[in-house]
Amino acid sequence: MPRTVVRMPLRGAASAAAGALVMLLGAAAGPASAGGPGGDGAVVLRWKPCAGATQADFECAVANVPLDHARPERRTIELAVIRHRAAAPAERVGTLFFNPGGPGGPGTVGLPELYEKFPRALRDRYDIVSWDPRGVGESTAVRCFDSAAQAAAWQAEVPPFPVGEREQRAFTASYADLARRCERRDPELLRHISTADTARDLDLLRRATGEERLDYWGISYGTLLGATYANLFPERVGRLVVDGNVDPQAWVNRGATGEPALNTFLRLGSHLGSAGTLEQFLDHCGRAPVTGCVFSAGSPAATRAKYRSLLRRLAKRPVGEWTYARTVSEVRGGLYTVHPGWAGIADTLQGLWDGRAPVDPGTVAAEPARYPGFEQSIAVLCAESPNPSSPERYPGLERRAVAEAGAMGSWWVWANEPCAAWPARAARPYTGPWNRTTAHPVLVVNTTYDPSTPYASGRAMAAELGSARLLTLDGYGHTALDNPSACVARHVVRYFLTGALPPVGARCAQDLPPFVERAPEPTPPPASAGTPTRALPPGGAPELWAPYGVWPPEVVSGLLPARGAVPKPGRR
């Protein structure tokens, strides 16, 4: 599901379908060591220092797992695994697994990129482990091109989404071509990269680290993986945090018969999440001075009008390589991370307003640093999440989505069109039930304005799981991990270390409002009031101040929705 970071959640991608919930976070080298099954079929991990320049202080290994868990004696595949040891070994309490999203997000990239955003108390006490899921990254991967350069060249010819009938035909033909390429490469692999397959891999990795139960933090698509694991292995659930949630029922479309009426992302409401977050971006930009948001036109209404005017201009006349579709796509991706993403969007929009094409760092290198892997997210999603099979259905879906969410709707519809030609279906997908009683309750975290996995999805996840508690982050962006909140961090740390859930209805604020570089330091309650301090007691967990955390009213007036309110995006 981005530093001119733009996340779609795939960062800097040219193709709409290239991992629409992914956080693809940079370059990584392959794993440094290999491990195979032990005598009882268990995975053995042999750790060595990672070789990648971005992986200093991390260890890497390779796990051999069955391609088909129902037939483990047949083909095996490799998983690239990475870990950072507990920073305070004397206080170590176990292993925390992390999935950075996707489908198609490689953990060997995502964990090094996001490691410093984990609360310090977790970094001190846990070995944090991630991996490239099957079909992805440096694991046995879906690769439909001979080289990274060839894949990047193909991707560069396809717009983020098509505009007009001619582009729609070309877009459809391009992804039909991609489907044929992928089917020729490894058709067997394409049928065994489902979320359920990956959840079974995760259970083998849990065993390999010696843990009786799984402690896990999954963000974006990683929430679907967490929910799948919780229902396949409910008795093995330890502490499980799902952050930026995919509604499992919407993903699998369970109960639908025949052709699905909507594509995956319209069922998830991602177009509404993007539209609502964009509206907030424009409102906050308009309230900020130009020194805070360079795209500000002096008021929210004027800034919204300026944005619409810019899109109309770009639809008629691009600025260099910056077309209407590319601009919508990049804005959508930039909404994922408030700091620095929103300031980056404003810079880009103002440059286009002035007729200047933003510098594209992706065009500097003659060849991509690593295999792009855009087909990997498509392979997982299209094989297990139902989508209309006729390309002729997508223009009508686009009209519906645009009526509901403006230009953002176009992106979220066409991101699923590659599924129309996709040649494989998952051999054994998990489609529910989602309410099995787990050994421990699950902590569900969601922002109120998430541009990819909207707040309604977080509420649905909490309601669908057998035992869960929703922690609301009043704020913006995709996932609390990537949009820091000290308040959320305190709840999450206490949950992992003690199992204590937040109170029912608990809400948090982000550390920094949009377009504010530094907020005033909060004043803790006086010690005489008997309130707890920030200190983490040895072997314990932090206490919480009450209230759970709010931005000072002088920083932003009228920023947050009313308590209990559900965000409703306006038509763009």
N, C-alpha and C positions, 0 to 999 in steps of 0.2 A: 508492500500500500506505500530523492527524494528524490567556501561551500556554496556555489550557486546550486543548492540542492533542489532538485525537482523530483518528487516522487510520484509515481503513478500507480502504486507505490514504487514501481521500478524507477530508478533514478536516471534522468537524462535519456529516456528511451524515445525512439522514433516511432515505434509500433504500438498501437493502442492495445493490442492483445497481449503484450509482452509482460505478463505477470501483473495483472491488474490489482492484486492485493499485496504485491511483493515489496520488501525493502531490500533492494540490491545495493550494497553499500560500499563498493570499491573493489580493488584487486586483491587476490590472495594466491599464494602458491599452493601446490598440492601437498597432500599429507606426507609425512616423513617416515612413517614406519608401517609395517603390516602386521595384522593379527588374524588368526583363523579360528575356526571352531575348536573347542576343547573336546575331550573324549565323550562328553554327554551332549554334544551339540551346542553348548554354550559358547558365546562369543568371548574371545580373549583379546584384550587391548594391550599392545606393546607401545608405550609412549616414548617419544623422542622430541627434542626441541623442534618446533616448526621452522621451516626454511623461509617463509615469506617475510618480506621487509615490514609488513604491517602486523606481523604476528610475534613480535618480540615478547618474551615472557610467557608465551603460550606453548603448550605441548600438543603434538599431533599423533594420530594413530589411524589405522585402517581396520574396519570390522568387516568380516565376511559373513553375509547373511543369505538365507534362501531367497531366490527370486520369487518362488511361490511357497508361502508358508504352509500350505496344505500338502505340498510335496517337497519337503526339505531335502530329500535325497537327490534331487535333480540339480538344476543350475544354481550356482551361487553368484552373488554380486557384491561389490565393495561399497562401503560407506566411509567417507572421509570424516573423521571425528577430531574435535579440538577441545582443549580444556585450559582453564587458568586455575592453578591451585589456590586454595584458601590463603589469603594474604597474612592471616594470623594463625599459623598451623596449630598452636597450642589451644586455640579456641574452636578448632574445626568441628562442625557438627554433622557434615555429610556432603552429598552431591546435589547440586541444583541444575536441572536440565533446562535449556533455553532453546526456543524456536523463534527465529526472527520474522516469520511470516511468509507470505507467498500467495498461492503455491509457487515454489521456485526460488525461495530465498535460501541461499547457502549460509549455513551457520559458521563455516570457516571464515566467512567474510563478515557476517553480521555480528558475531560475538566480539571480535576485536574492535569493531567500529563502535559498538554500544556498551562495551564493558564498563567504562567509566561512569555511565549513567545508572548503573545498578547502585542501590544504596550501599554505603560503605560497610554497614554492619553485615550485609550479605556477602560482599566481597571478602571480608575478613574471615567469615565462618564457613563458607561453602567453597568446595571445588565447583566451579561453574563450567558446565559441559554443553557443547552444541555439536551439530553435525550437518553435513549436506545431505538432505533426504534423498532417498533413491530417485534416480532420474535427474538429479540436479547437481550442478557445480562439478566438484572433483570426485564425487561418487560415480558409480556406473550411471552414466547420464544419457538423456535423450539429446542426441546431437545429429541434426539433419543436414549439416553442411560439412565439407571437407576441412575447413579451417575457420578460425575466428574472423579473418578478413573476408572470406566468402559470405559468412553469415551476416556480418555488418553491412556488406555491400547490398545484400538482398533487403535487409531491414531498412536501409536508407531510402529505398525506392518506394516504400509503402507509407502513406500518410498516417497520422494518429487516428483519424477517422475520415471517411470520404465525404466530400461536399458535392452534391449533384449526381445525376444518374450516371454520367460517364465515369466519375471516380468510384461510384459504388460498384459498377461492373468490374473495374480494374482491381479494386480492393478484394472483391469476392474471388476473382480469378487468382490473385496472388496467394491467398490463403488456401485455396484449393491446390495450388502448386506446392505449397508448404506441406500440406497433408500428404500428398503423394511422396514427397521427398522423405518424410518421416517414416511412412509405412515401409518404404523400401529398406530403410536402415536396420531397424530392430523391432519388428511387429510384436514379438513376444514381450519385450520390455514395456511397450506401450500399454499392455493390459494389466501390468502389475506394479503400477506406481500410484495407487490410490491412497487416500488418507488412512484407510484401514491397514494397508500394507505397511505404511510408515509408522502407525501406532504399534504394530507388532514388532517392527524394528526397534522402536523406542523401548519396548519392554525387554528385549534382548540386551540393549545397551544398559538399561537399569541393572539387570542381573550382572553384567560385566563389571560394573562399578561396585558391586557388593551391597547394594541398597535393597532392603526388604520392600520398601514402598517408594513411589515416585514423588519427588519434589520437583516442581516444574513451573516455569513462567513462559507462557506462550503469548505472542502478540500478533494481531491481525489474523491471517489464516492460521497461525499457530494456536488460536483459540479453538478453531474447529478440530485441529489435531488433539488438543487437550480434552475437548468434550468427547471425541471418539475414543481416546484412551480410557477416559473415566467410565465409559459404558461398556467397553470390551473387557476391562480389567478393574472393575469397581473396588474389589477388595485390596488392590495394590495402590490405591490413591493415597498419597501422603498429603502434602500441602500443594495445592494446585491453583495458580493464579492465571486467569484468562483476561487479557487486556486489549481492548479494541476489538469487539466481538462480531464474529460471523454467526448469524442465526442459523443453527444447524438444519432446522426444518425448511427454511427458505433455500438453503444450499442443495439439499437432496430432493426438494419438491415432493416429499413423501405424500402419498395419497392421490397424486395427480395421475390421471389415466390418459393415454394417448399423447398427443403433441402438447408440450407446455405452452400456456398462454403467454407467459413472459419469459424473458431471458434471465439468467442468474442474477445479474446486478440490479435489474429492476425489482426482482423479488426481494432482494436484500435492502432495497431503498437507498442504494449508494448514490444515485443521481440526486435524491432529495438531500442526503447528507452533504454532498458537494455544494449544492445550490444554497443551502442554509449557511454553510460555513463561508462561502464566497460573500454572501450578503453581510455577514458579520465583519469580514475583512474590509469590505468597502465602507461600512459604517464606521469602523474604528479608524480607518485611514482618513476618512472625511472629518472625523473629530480631532485628529492629530494635526499639529502644525506641519508645514512642509519640511521642517527640519527633522520631524519624526517619521513622516511618511511622504516621500517625494511625489507620490501620485495624488496626494490630497488636492481636492478642488475647493476646499474651504468649508464643506459641510457634507454630511452623509448623502443627502439627495443629489447634490452637485457631483459628488464623486461617483455615485452609481451611474448618473447620466454620462459622465466622462468615459466610464468603462464601456457602456453600451455604444457610445459614439466611436470609440476606438475599434471595437469589434466590427462595426459596420464599415469603417474605412478599410480594415484589413481584409474583409470579405471581397471588397472591390479591387484592392491593390495591396499586395503583401509588401512588407519592408524587408528587402533581401530575401532570405530563406524563411522569414517569419510570416507564415500564412495565418489565416483565421483559425484553422484547425490546430496548427501547432501552438498558437498562443493560448487557446482554450485548454489544450492538453497540459502545457507547462504551468499555467495558472492553477489548474486542478491539482497537479502534483505538488506545487509549492505550498499549498494549504496544509499539507501534512504536518509540517513542523513549524510552529509559530516563530521560534527563534532558532536560526536566522531566516527561515523560509519566507515569512511574510514580508520582511524588508526586501528580500531578494525579488519577490513578485513585484513589489512597488517599483523597484529600480528598473526591472524589465519593462513594465508597462509604461513608465515615464519615458524610457528610451524610445520605445515604439511610438509613443505619442509625439515625440520630437522628431520622428523619422529616422532614428538611429537603430540599426540592428544590433542587439546585444551580442557580445562576444560569445561564441560557442566553443567551450573548451573541448568538446568532443571532436572537433574538426582539426585540432592541433596535431594529434598523433597520426602517423601514417597508417598504423595498424592497431586494432584494439589490444589492450594489455591482457585481456583474458577473453575466453569464448563468451559471446554475449548471452546465450542461453535463453533468448526470449521464447523459444518454442517449448521450453521445459514447463513453464507455468501453464501454457495452453494445453499441454499434454495431460497434466493432472486435472485441471478444471473440466476440460471437454470430455474426459473419459468417465467422470463420475457425477457431474452436475448437469441436469437436463437443460437443453436449450433448443429452440426451434431449429429444425433440420433443413428448412428451405430458406435460401438467401432472400427470397422474395418477401419474407415476413419482416425483415429488419427495417426497411424504410417506414413501415407502418408503426413499428415499435418506437422508432426514432421520433416520429411526429408526436406520439403520446408522451414520450419522455421530455421532449422539448416543451410541450404544453405545460408539463408539471414542474420542470426544473430549468428551463432555459437551455442555453448552449451546452451546459454540462451534460444534459441528457444525451446528446449525440455521442459523446465519448463513451458513456457507460453502456449504451446499446451496442455499438459496433465493436466494443472490446470482446463481446461474446460471439460475434459472427463467425470467427474461425471454427467454431464448433460445428457449424453446419456441414462442413466437409470432413470433419475429423474422422479417421478410419477406425478408431479403437474405442472399446467400452471396457471399463474396469471389470476384471474377472470376478472379484468379490468385494464390492463396495459395501460400506456400512451405512445403512439408511435409518437406523433407529432400532429400538426406542432410545430416548435420550435421558430418561428419568430413573435410571437404575441407582439404587442407594449405594453411595460410595463410603469407603472406610472413614473418610474425613470430608467435611463440607468444602465446597469450592468457593474461592473468592473471585467475583466478577467485577472488573473495573472498566468503566467507559466514560469518555468525555461527552458532554452534552452537545457539542458541535464537532462531530467527527466527519471529515469529508469522504470517508470510505465505508466505515462500519458505523452507521448512525446510532444514536442513543437508544432508539427503539430496538435495535439488535441486541444491545447489552441487556436491556430489560427482558427481551425474549429469552436470551441465554440463561439468565438467572431463573426465569420461570420454568424453563424446560428441563434443566438439570434436576436430579433427584434431591439434592441438598446444596443450596448455594446462597450467597449473600451478595447483593449489589452494592458497590461503593461508587458513588457518582462523583465525577470530576467536573465541576462547573468551569468550563473553559473550552479550548479549541485545539484542533489538531488530531492526528491519528496516533493513539496510544498514549498512556500516561508515562510509560518508560521514556519515550522520545520527546515528551513535553513535560518537563519535570515539575513535580509538586512534592514539597517536603512533607506535606500532610499525607498524601497517598503513600509516600515512602515509609512514614512511621507506621501506618496501618499494615502495609505489606510486610515490613520487617517483623512486627509483632505477630502477625499471622504465621509467617514461616517459622519463627523461633518458638512460639508457644501454642499455635493453633487458634488463638483468640481472633474472632471475627469482629469487624467494625459493628457498631450499633446499627440496628435497622434504620434505614433512611439516612445514614451518614453521608455527608457531602464534603468535598474538598475544593480548594482553589489552586490554580497553578501558581508557581512562584512569581512569574512575571506576566503582567497583562500585555496584550499586543502593543507594539510601537512604544514600549517603555523599556529603557535600558536597565534601570535599577529602581526597585521599589523600596520604600522606607522599611527599615528593619522592624519586625513585629516586636512588641513589648511583652515579655512573658509576665504571667501573673506574679505578684510578690510572693516570696518564700513563705511569709507568715500565713498566707491563705491556705497552706497545706497542699498546694498543687504540685504535681511532679515536675521534675527538671528534665533537661535534654539527655542527661547522662544515661548511658546504657549499662546497667548493672552486669557484673561478670556472669556469663552464662544466661543472662536474662534478655528481656526485650524492652524497647523504649516505651515509656508511658506517653500518653497523648494529652496535649493541652485541649481545653474546650474554650471556645468553639474550635472546630477542627481546622480552620484556616480560611481566612477571607482576605481579599485585597483591601487595603485601606481605602475608604470611600473617596479620599481626596485624590487618589491616583486615577481612578476612572469612575465616572458617575453613570449609573444606570447600565453597568457593563453586563451583569449576570442576569439570567432569566429568573423569574419569580420562583420561589421554592416550590418544587413539585411540578413546575411547568414543563411541558414537552415541547422542544423546539419545533417550530413549523416554518419551513423555508417559504419565502415568498416567491412568486414567479419572477424569473430574471428576464 
